[in-house]
Amino acid sequence: MASDVVDILRKKREKVTDYRIEVSDQSTSFTAGTVFRDCPECPQMVVLPAGSFMMGSSPAERTWAASHGASAGSVADEAPQHAVSLPSFAVGRSDVTRAEWAVFARETGLAANDGCGKYSFKWDKEPDRTWQHPGFEQTDQDPVVCVSWHEARAYAAWLNGKLRAKDGPYRLPSESEWEYAARAGTTTRFWWGDEDDRAAALAWFKDNSGGKTHPAGTKIANAFGLYDMAGNVWQWTGDCYAENYAHAPADGSAASSDGCMRVDRGGSWLFPAWLLRPATRERNPPDFRDAIMGFRLARSVR
């Protein structure tokens, strides 16, 4: 049954995705669907088309979530739904991996930090946990975890330095960019449809992860060619957390200021299926590190 679901979704994705995927280095052509890498150490990026979408969840979706493990209060921050229009931009084909992070750590001499949490139910850091030793075995292609918001931004700045760009193109995605990328043109509760019964075939989460991360690309990509937009690890965004979308930007930019909680998206290997929805929001302090938290980058292409 699971393999049948994957085949159906793969065919559906191929039908929706009518632009070509061409891997190239140091791309100067930002056609939607192009996959490129700016430097040997840089992550693969996918160019997304400009577009508009409805960000957030409907009352019906929030009711569904509340009946599948959420509470009405925990999903109230997904409203009100609002239209967002975005220019073309690029986003990481997958989360930043341990191998990619290791180059950054080695070249920058990343100092030992004050530890990493076992899970985000508490904001406690255990000093013996690090991105190298998060508490479970990982491969080089697993998403890096135990990375704070500040450290993720430092990684983007390091890449921009390699490109000799003063105002470099690499950054954390805004919340709206992240949700647009995760939805990949869909309007359903999940990128694959309205029900969570397909989740085990399409995402790493509490029921099938075995209590750890998994290598990027072991579940099929969404219609934009992006892996693990649902599950595996939560992903930092550039935004400050707000309790609702009453004053949210409508142009794809990040709502940001100093001293705020930062938004993370996507669900993880530790959390249940209802949190795999593109509309799901979480927030944590910017110095928070945890074994369920990673990130992917966005890149301006204008």
Order of alpha helices (4+ residues) and beta strands (2+ residues): alpha-beta-beta-beta-beta-alpha-beta-beta-alpha-alpha-beta-alpha-alpha-beta-beta-beta-beta-beta
